[in-house]
Amino acid sequence: MGAPPPSADDPADDPADHDAVRALVEGVLAWHRPDDRDLPWRAPGTTPWGILLSEVMAQQTQAERVAGRWVELVERFPDPSAMAEAAPAEVIDLWVGLGYNRRAVNLHRAAVVMVERHGGEVPDDLDGLLALPGVGPYTARAVLAFAFDRDVVPVDTNVARVVARHTGRVLDRADAQALADGAVRWGRGAATAAALMDLGATVCRARTPACEGCPVMATCSWAGGPEEDPAGRGAHRPRPQGRFEGSARQARGRIIAAARAGLLEGGAALELAGEHGEAVLDALVADGLVVRSGRGFALPGTTGKSRDGERDRED
């Protein structure tokens, strides 16, 4: 392995870095074919709500895995009002298998905020989006780009990796964002964002980059080395999760799965919590994923009782 790549003292002010990213954007826009990835939210007519839903669902989950489930959720909740009127339990029910159930609760909370403060519409400004529960800088920018075609690029791990490799620099979060935003062609925010994301997902992959088949290899400063991969360090490098088996995450998943079937007795909940004990139950309550109901636990917005196979909703 060669010498490590230079760190970014301030690449946002370096003309060479801006030129490199502009060349990158020009190249990927010429190469990109959005239909090559069959993602349903890219269909014409997708509403800002549909875009927001897709972005929240795809947080830490591969887009292709989300696609079919997105269709189900959009059919059940076609707008924020429909979700806000439902019990949080129903959203959690439909979220099963997507992981990180806290996202389902935050999405329901965001729908309530949109109904109460924005007339049931997705806000079209950065501050309004960032004020929604569960919406951070990346998701807010993704909605601005894909729903409203603003000239911003949401910098996720894929985009940051592409930009870092193309400039040959280790980038922090702010510099990766500034370089990406500075290279957006006027009026093509959505196209630029999608092209960079797809390049990172399909060609400029983290562990197995296909440099020989890359459409922008000629202008890439790294192009497979031999220097150390500049995307191997920096703020957006992938962070491996801890072991799942025996973890609190696994215990949380077991408890929520059991609560989906109806009221979960306290003793049974503690048994599912295992060595993590009451701390896991307290955390689930604090996160709004379960509520204490009598001597047990239930999903929020329900009585925890079942009738004819359907959970009763609290009025």
Buried (B, 14 or more C-beta within 10 A) or exposed (E): EEEEBEBBEEBBEBEEBBEBBBBBBBBBBEBBEEEEBEBBBBEEEBBBBBBBBBBBBBBEBEBEEBBEBBEEBBEEBEBBBBBBEBBBBBBBBBBBEBBBBBBBBBBBBBBBBBBEEBEBBBBBEBEBBBBBBBBEBBBBBBBBBBBBBBBBBBBBBBBBBBBBBBBBBBBBBEBBBBBBBBBBEEEBBBBBBBBBBBBBBEBBEBEEBEBEEBBBBEBBBBBBEEBBBBBBBBBBBEEEEEEEEEBBBBBBBBBBEBBBEBBBBBEBBBEBBBEBEEEBBEBBBEBBBBBEBEEBBBBBBBBBEEEEEEBBEEE
